[in-house]
């Protein structure tokens, strides 16, 4: 039983060293929330990468679908990308 507990504790420590999409999303959400609207999702990701010396290109694998949708919405709002119109048929 003790070996199992030690093994679980070691796995927890190993997982703490690696960044998962879930932990990355939670961290970005926390940065945005704590800024009270002063930092958007794009800026939060850039700041996180700079503070943790992570290359921007590697972050794409860590962005979850909900986070990606929030980034897309903010990019469209800030006119960084064109707004998409889905499902509208011409009459």
N, C-alpha and C positions, 0 to 999 in steps of 0.2 A: 504494500500500500504506500509506503514511504517513497519507494522508487517511482511510482506513478505520479505522486505529488511533485517530486523533484523534477521529473520529466515535463510535467505541465508548466512548472515555473520556468524552466529553461525555454520552452516553446514560447511562453509569453514574452520573455526577454528577447528572443530572436525576432518575433513579430514586431516588437517595438522598434527594431532597427530598420525595418523595411516599410516603405510607404505604400499603402494599398489605395485603390481608388476610393474606398469608403472613408479612410482616414484623411486622404487628401481633400475630398469634398467637404468633410466636416471642418477641416482647418480653414478652408477658403470661406465657408459659410460663417465661421466664427469671426474671421477678419472683417468681413463685410458688415456683419451685425454689430460688432464692437465699434465700428467707425461711425455709426449713426448716419449712414447715407453719404459720407464723405468719400468713401472708396467704393468703386464698383467692382464687379467680379473680375473683369480683365485686369484692372490695376492690382487687385488682391493677388491674382496668380503671378503677375510680374514681380510684385514685392516679395511674395513667398519664394519664388525662384532665386531672386537676388540674395535674400537673406540666408538661404540654404545652399547656395552655390550649385543650383540645378540648372541645366541647360533647358531653354524654352522648348526645344524640339522633343525632349523626352517626356514632357508633361502631358502631351496629347493622349498617351496611354492611360493616364490616371484620371482623366476627366470623365465623370459618370454622365449618363444620359440626362438626368434632371439638371445637372450643373451646366451641361452643354446647351440645354434649352434656355436657361437663364442668361448665359453668355450671349446666345444668339439674339434673344429679346433685347438685351441692353445694347448690343451692337447695332441693331436696327433702329432703336430709339435714338442713339447717338449718331445715326447716319453713317456708320462705319461700313454697313452693308445694306444692300437693297432689301426692302420689305418683300416678303413672299406672300402671294395670294393663292391659297390652295382652294380647290373645289368651287371656283367661280366659273360658271359656264357663260359664254357670251350668248345673248338673246338675239 
